[in-house]
Amino acid sequence: MELLDLRYDAAFKEFFKDTELLSSFISSITGKELTVESLEYTEEKAVDDGRSIIFDILAIDKDGNKINVEMEKNSTSSIKKRTQFYWAKAFTRGFEKKSKFKDLKQTICINILGNNVFKDEVVCREYVLYDIENNNRLDDCLSIHFVELQKGEYTKGESVKDLWIKLLSNSKKVKDIPEESPIIKKAVSKIYQISEIDDIQLKVIEEALEESKRLDWEDDVLEKAENMVKEAVNKAKEAAREEAREAAKKEKIEIVKNLLDILDNETISQKTGLSIDEINHLR
């Protein structure tokens, strides 16, 4: 049997329908013991032009806190802004006219990245809001995690967190993952179970989910193009400035040559801005 790749949305969502597995994964990444009580997959209207977002997983724990878990197989540079947008939509979800701000719950976003975005060796990182000067955290409402699978695929660590990362990195090779942990053993069993789902059914689900991310990919292409144009314009401006500086310097040199027989070096330097050494070189 060919095992499913959990980096694909349909397989990922089917796998984490098991709230025990999801709770274990979330707890291992956040370092907090969280128990998922329910899952929500409702589509959210993002902006007035009809564009929508669909959470891969929006979990609610026993305290009403929200955990958004996203699998990004082909991560792009727009993931940082996209994540903040998703966090904002999850944070304000259910906030209505008569709601009170004190009732807004902690919202955690966990982004599992199929390819590397950050230029270092850190596998898992967390971002929060804090006071830059005093390093004090504002509160616990905002928490954004990134997990880069490429960096963690070959980790030799044996913690539950390490095993989860290895499993998600390459679920087709689960035979290489130790199963001493009961939850990891259950996860491996679940992979075999969902791999028996009809391929056509999965493909239909996958295509529907991929369409929701197509616009993000297009945005990223446009952003890269805009950055290339900006870089080209900046280079052209710098070249023009350099050319102007060279022309101005040549003009000063011609002026200095005409003053060499009339004024001393210090006076010429004061009038033209050229150094004494430059003037001596011209004599």
N, C-alpha and C positions, 0 to 999 in steps of 0.2 A: 504494500500500500504506500502511495506517495503522500507524505504528510503535508499539510497546508502551511503556508508561510504566514505567520501571524502579523507580519508587517503590512499585509493587505487588509484594508478596512473591514471587509465583510467577515473574514476569518477572525480578526481582532475583536470585533463586536460580539460575534458568536461565542468566542472563547470566554470573554469577560462578563457574559450573562450570569456566570456563576459568581455570586456576591462574596463567597468565601475566598475564592481566588483573587478577586478584585480587592477585597479588604487587605489581604496579605501583601499584594503588590504595592498598594498605596501606602500602607504602614511602613514597608521596607524603604520606600523612596523618601517619605517625609520624616521618618524617624519617630512618628507618633502612632500610637495604637488607635486606629480608626476602624469602625465597623460599619459597613455599608448596609443601609436598611432598604433602600429602593433605588431603581434606575429610571431615568427619564431620557427619551430620545426625541422630544418634540422639536420640530423645526421652528426657528426663530426668524422673524422678518428683521433684516438688518438695517436697511435704508429704504427710502421711499420709492426707489426705482424698481422695487420688487426683488432685489437680490436678497438671498436668504443664507443663513448659516445652519448647519446641522451638527450638533455636538456628536462626536464619536461616542463618548460616554459622559453622561452627567449623573453622578452618583450623589445620593443624599445619605448622610450618616445619621446616627440615632439622635444627635443634637440639632439636626436640621442644617448642618453645614453642607456646603456644596463642593464637590470635587469633580472637575472637568478633566478627563484623561483623553488626550489626542495622540493618535499614531500618525506620524508624518513620514511616510516611506521615502519620499523624495523632497527633503527639506530645502527650502529656498531662503534667500536673504530676508524675505518679508515675514518670516516666521516670528520675529520679535514683536513687530507691530500687530500681526495677526493674533498672537497670544494675548496681548493686552486688550485687544478688542473682544476676544472670546471671554476673557476674564470679566470685563465690564458687563457683557451681556448676561453672563451667569450670575454675577454679583447682584444685579438689579432685577433678575428674573423674579416675577411674583410681586414686585414692589408696585403697589397700586395707589390710587388717589388717597385713600385713608390710612395708608401704611405709615409707620413711624421709623425714622432713621435708626433708632436703637435696635430695631428688629432685624436689620440687615445682618446676615450671617457670614461667618468666615467662608471665603471662597478660595479654593486651591486649584491651580492649573498644573497638570503634569503633561509635558510635551515629550513624547518619545520620538527621537529623530533618527531616521534611517541613515542619513549621512551627516557628516560633521559640519557644524556652522561656526563654532567657536575655535579660535586658533590657539589652543593649548591642549594639555593632556587630561584635563578634568573631565570625568565621565558624567558625573551628576552635579548640578549646581542649583542653588535656590536664590531667587530675588525677592526682596521685601521692600517696603517703604520705611525709611529711617532718616533721622536727622543727621546730615553730613557732618556737622561740627561736633556734635556730642555722641554720635553713633547710637542714638536711642531709637528704638523701633516705634513707629507711630501707633500701630496696633497689630493684631494678628489677622485682620480681614484679608489682606493681600498676601498671597504666597504663590510664586510661579517657579516651577521646577523644569529643568531641561535634562533629559537623559539621552546621551549620544551613544547609540548602539555600536557604531564602528569602533569606538575607543574601548568599549567594554566587552566586546565579543570574545577576546582571548584572555580575559582576566583569569588569574589563577586563584582568586579569592573563592572561599567556600561559604561565605555568609549567604543567608537567604536573599539578600539584596543582590549580591554578585550572581547568584544562580538565576534569579529572575531576569537579569540583564542578558546573561548568556542564552537563556531560553528564548527570549524575545528576539535576540540577534539572529538566531538561526534555529527556528523550531523544527526544521527538517532533519536536524542532527541531534535529536533529544537523547539518543542512546549514549552520547558523550557526556551527558549531564548527570552528576551523582544524585541519587534519589533518597539519601538518608533522611532528608526533611520530609515529613508527611505531606506538607502542603505542596512541595515541589513534585513529589510522587503523584499527587492528585492532578497537578498541572500537566504533567506528561501524559497521564491517562486521558485527560480532557482533550489534548491535541489529537490523540489517536481517535477519540470519539467523534470530534467534529470533522475529521478528515474523511469520514464516511458520508458526509452530506453530499447530495447531488451537485456535481460541478456546475451544471447549467443554472441551478437555483442560486448558487454562490455568485456566478458571473452576473446575473441580473441585479443582485443586490450591490455588487461591486460597481457596476456601471452607474447605478443611480447615485452612489456615494461619491464617485470620482467626479461626476458633473458638478457637485457642490463646491469642489476645490479647483475647478478649471479656471475660474475667474482670478483666483489667487495666483495661479501660475502665470496668467496673462499680465497681472499687475507686476509681477516680479520681472518679467521680460521687459516691460515698459520702463521699470525703475532702472534696470541695468543699462538700457539704451540711453535714458536721460543722463545717467552718471557718466557714460562714455562721451556724450555730447558736452557735458559740463567740463570734463577733463580736457577734451580737445580745445574748447574755448579758452580755458585757463592757460593751457600751454601756448596757444596763439597770442594771448594777451601778454604773457611773460616774455615771449620772443620779441614782441613789439616793444615792450618796455626796455629790454636789453639792447635792442637795436637803437632806440632813442638815446639810451645812456651812452652807447658807443659814439653816436653822432655828436652828442653834446661834448664828450671828452675830446674828440678830434677837433671840434671848434675851439675849445679852450686851449688846446695845444698850439693851434695856429696863432691864437691871440698872444700866448706866452712867447712864441718865437719872435713876434714883432716887438715884444717888450724887453727882450734880453739885453739889448744894448742901451736901454733907457732906464730901467729900474733894477733894484737889487732883488735878490731871491725872496727875502721875507715879505717885501711889499707885493711882489707878484703872487706869492702864495696866498696872501690875505685877499687879494682882489679876485683871484681865479678859483681858489679852493684846492689847487694842486699842492701836493706835498713838496717840501724842499728837495727831497731825493729825486722826485720826478722832474723838477725844474733843472737840477744839476745834470740830470741825464740828457736834457735837451741842449745844454750849453756846449 
